[in-house]
Amino acid sequence: MKPIRVLLADDEEELVATLAERLEIRGLIAEWVTTGEAACEILGEKSYDVAVLDVKLPGMSGLDLKRRMARIAPDLKFIFMTGHGSADSFKECAAEAGESYFLMKPINIDVLVQKIRQVTGGSAK
């Protein structure tokens, strides 16, 4: 079984680097970027099973990024995370991604791994 490939996009570099490291320790392949533009660029070069996106990125929302990424990789799955507990952003993201795939920071790594496995069906394609 191939490991699950995860792309993390969050403007908090220390957080996203730590999440990637912790996912790798748990057997997933994780790469990270700090902007939506970088996420789209790397997605054009490599394939991933799931993208974990911050709701608020510099220059674009996580939902806008999801829509752009879905055009590049139609089979890509998405999980959103935020430290901004706005009810409006929660409702908007939950409507698009499903409430169970919207996580609040600080992220519990075991919950994130569980969500990644759920959204990908447990293994990479």
C-alpha positions in Angstrom: 0.0 0.0 0.0 1.4 3.4 -1.0 1.6 6.0 1.7 -0.9 8.8 1.7 0.5 12.0 0.1 -0.5 15.2 1.9 -0.1 18.9 0.9 -0.4 21.4 3.8 -0.9 25.1 3.1 -0.8 27.5 6.1 0.9 30.9 6.4 2.1 29.9 9.9 5.5 28.4 8.8 6.4 26.9 12.2 3.0 25.3 12.6 2.8 23.8 9.1 6.4 22.5 9.2 5.7 20.8 12.5 2.4 19.3 11.2 4.3 17.9 8.2 7.0 16.4 10.4 4.4 14.8 12.7 2.5 13.4 9.7 5.7 11.9 8.3 6.4 10.2 11.7 3.0 8.6 11.4 3.8 7.1 7.9 2.3 9.8 5.6 4.2 11.7 3.0 3.7 15.4 3.8 4.9 18.6 2.1 4.0 22.1 3.0 3.8 25.6 1.6 2.9 29.0 3.1 0.9 30.6 0.3 -2.0 29.7 -2.0 0.2 30.4 -5.1 2.9 28.0 -3.9 0.2 25.3 -3.3 -1.1 25.6 -6.9 2.4 25.7 -8.3 3.5 22.5 -6.4 0.2 20.8 -7.3 1.0 21.3 -10.9 4.3 19.4 -10.5 3.3 16.6 -8.0 0.3 14.7 -7.1 -1.3 14.5 -3.7 -4.2 12.5 -2.1 -5.4 15.3 0.2 -4.7 19.0 0.8 -5.0 20.4 4.3 -5.7 24.2 3.9 -5.8 27.1 6.3 -9.1 29.0 5.9 -7.2 32.4 5.9 -4.2 32.6 3.7 -2.4 35.8 2.5 -4.1 37.0 -0.7 -6.8 34.3 -0.9 -9.2 32.3 1.2 -8.8 28.6 1.8 -12.1 28.2 -0.2 -10.8 30.1 -3.2 -7.6 28.0 -3.0 -9.6 24.8 -2.8 -11.5 25.8 -6.0 -8.3 26.6 -7.9 -6.7 23.4 -6.7 -9.7 21.3 -7.6 -9.4 22.5 -11.2 -5.8 21.4 -11.3 -6.4 18.0 -9.5 -10.1 17.1 -9.7 -9.6 14.0 -7.5 -7.9 15.8 -4.7 -9.6 15.7 -1.3 -9.7 18.6 1.1 -9.6 19.3 4.9 -9.8 22.9 6.3 -8.2 24.2 9.5 -8.5 27.6 11.1 -7.6 29.4 14.2 -10.2 32.0 13.5 -13.4 30.5 15.0 -15.7 32.6 12.8 -19.2 31.1 12.6 -19.5 32.4 9.0 -16.2 30.9 7.8 -17.1 27.6 9.6 -20.5 27.5 7.8 -19.1 28.3 4.4 -16.3 25.8 4.7 -18.4 23.1 6.2 -20.9 23.5 3.4 -18.2 22.9 0.9 -15.9 20.4 2.6 -18.3 18.8 5.1 -18.4 19.7 8.7 -16.3 16.7 9.8 -13.4 18.0 7.6 -13.1 21.4 9.3 -10.6 21.4 12.2 -9.9 24.2 14.7 -6.4 25.1 15.7 -4.5 24.0 17.7 -4.7 20.9 15.6 -4.7 17.5 17.4 -2.4 15.5 15.2 -4.2 12.2 15.8 -7.5 13.8 14.8 -5.9 15.2 11.7 -4.5 11.8 10.8 -7.9 10.2 11.4 -9.6 12.8 9.1 -6.9 12.3 6.4 -7.5 8.5 6.5 -11.3 9.0 6.4 -11.2 11.4 3.4 -8.8 9.3 1.4 -10.4 6.0 2.2 -7.4 5.0 4.3 -4.8 4.7 1.6 -3.3 6.4 -1.4 -4.5 5.7 -4.9 
